[in-house]
Amino acid sequence: MASPAEVFEAFRQAHARADADAAAALYAPDAVYYEPDNVPHRGRDEIRTYLASVYAVRGPVELSVKRQVGADQTVLAEWTSAFTDGGRRSVGVPGVSVVELGRDGIVYHRDFG
């Protein structure tokens, strides 16, 4: 099984390619993904659908990790993002992700920022 840091890196790379299938494959079937100002996304299929809708608007999302810590099955990553939304490029948008792994992949993902 991959470490939490390796799974987060795979997620970061899928984001950079705007690959909803690759990103969703990292989640357990019963995962929950929470974001600020958004409803929870429950289950791998719902997460895939949500990410595909984000990528359709923003295209690739680049996450630059500033700090990262991990313990057991959890990783916390502080990052800045870069993406295009409505033709406008946003760079340096800060955030933090908390990602917890289970036997079948990411079971809990919460973004702050």
N, C-alpha and C positions, 0 to 999 in steps of 0.2 A: 504494500500500500504506500502511496506517495505521502510525503510529509505535508502538513498544512501549508508551509511556505511554497512547496512545489505545486500544490493545487492552486494557490493564489496566483502564482506566476503563470500557470496554464490559463487561468481566468483572465489575467491581464493581457496575455497574448491573443486570446480569442476576442476580447474587446477591441484590441488594436486592428484586428482583421474584420471586425463587424460580423463575426461568425456566431450567430445565435445557437446553431446546432452544437458546435464545439463547447461553447460556454455552458449550455444547458446539460450537456453530457456529464459535466462535473458535479451536478447536483443529484442527491438521492431522490427517488421517486416521491417521497413525502416531505421534501425540503420546504422551508419557508424563507422568503427573501423580503426583507423590510427596507423601505426607503423613506426619507423624509417627505412629508406632504404627499404620500401616495398610499393606496391600499396595499395590504400584504399580498404577495404573489405566492400561491401555495401549489406545490407540486412541480415536478420537472417540466411538464407540458405547458403549464401556465407561465412558468418562468421563461421558457423558450419563446412563447408568444409575446410576452412583454419585451424581452430583449430584442426580438426581431422588430418590434414597433419602434423601439428606441433607435436602433441602427438605421431604420428606414428614414428617420428624421435627421439624425446626427451623423450618420456614417460611422466610420471608425472612431473609437474613443480611446485616446492614449492616456494611460495612467502612469505617472512617474512616482515611484515609491520613494518617500523621504525617510521614513523610519518604519521598521517592522520588527515585531516581537512575536514569539510563539511559545506555546507550552502544550505538551501532550497533543491534543487534537484541535487546538485553536490557534489562529493567527490574527493579530491586530496589525493593520497596515495604515499608516498615514500617507496620503498621496495628494497629488494635484492632477487634474485632468485637463485635457485639451480636446475640443470637439467643435463641430460646426452645427449651428442651429439657426434655421431661417436665413441662411446665407451669411451669418455673422460668426466669426471665429472667436471662441472663448478659450483662453489659455490661462493656466494657473489656478483653476477653480479648486479649492481645497476640500478634502474629505477624509474620512476614516472608515475603514471596513473592519467588521468583526466577523470572522468566518470560523465555523465549527464543523469538523468532519465527523461523520459516522462511518459505519461499515460500508455503506453504499455511495459515499461521496459527501458533498456538502449537505448538512442537515439544517443549518442556521446561517443566515447571512443578513447582516444589518449594516446599512451605510448611514453615515452621519455627514452632514455637510451641505 
